[in-house]
Amino acid sequence: MSKRTKLGLALEEGLREALAWKRGELELKMRTIELMTPKRVKAIRKSVAKSPREFERRFGVPARTIEGWEQGKKVDVAAHVLLTVIEKEPEAVERALADT
């Protein structure tokens, strides 16, 4: 195939960029995501609620779900985001939920 498509050209450019970054020739924006460990989930919950039931009433996340996360069940990406927002701005989550 001799015709180069836009997709192919974009892939080539992306690969060139990745190689340049790997060689230290290019700096890319990066974000480090801290793991949501059971200990961190419990600390977040305790900072805003005395019990999983209270957390459920306040934020709508089932108490059994919180208990599972506190016992090591994997926290998915959406839950990670929600817990991080609750950790930093619990009132923002409550305001957002008040309209629903």
N, C-alpha and C positions, 0 to 999 in steps of 0.2 A: 504494500500500500504506500503510495508516494504522497498522497494528500495529508497534510497535517491539520488536525481539527483544533478548534478552540480549546476543547477539553484536554487534548493531548499537550498542547502548548502550555496550558495552565498547570498541568501535572509536572511538566519539565521544569517550569519556573519554581514550583513548590519544592521540587527535589533539589534544585540549585540553591534555593534559600536554606533548606535544611542542611545541606553540606557546608555552606558558608557559615552557618551558626555553629556546626560541629567543629569546624576549624578555628573558631573564634574570630571570624571576620565580620560577623553580624551579631548584633545584640537584639534579641526578641523579648517582648514583654512576657513575663511569666508570673503565675500566681501559685503560691503554695497553699494547699488546702490541708488544714489540720484534721487529723482523724477524729471521728466521732466515736470515742471509746465508751464502754458502759459507764466508766467512772465519770466521764464528762457529761453524759446524758443525765446521770443522777445529780451531779452538781448543778446543772442547768435547772432541772426539775425542782430541786430543793431551794434554789435561789428565788423561785417564783411561786412555789406551791408547797404546802406541807406534805401532801400525799399525791399519789397518782390520780386519785378520784378528783381532788381539787384541781389538778392540772387539766384533767378532762373537762371539768366544768368551765374552766377559764379559757382553754384554747381549742377544745373540741377533739383532741387526740384521745382515743380510747385508753383508759387506764391500763388495760391488758397489753396494749401496744407499748406504752411507756415502760411497763414492767419487763416486757420482753427485751427491749433495747437495753435496759439497765442490767439485764442478765446475760447480755452478749449477743442477742439476735442482731443481725446486720441491719444497719440504718441505711435506707436507700438515699439517692441523691436529693429527692424532693424533701424528705424528712430531715436530711442534713441541713438543707437551706432553712427550713422552718425552725429547727432547733437553734441554728445560729442567729436568726433574727430574734427569736424569743430571748436568747442569751443577751443580746445587745439592746434590743428595743421591745420589751414585752408589751408595752402599752400600744405600740404601733400595730401589733398583731390583734390586740383586743379591739382597737378602733376599726380595723379592717373587717373583723368578724361581726362587729356591732351592726353593720349595715346589711348583713345577710339574714 
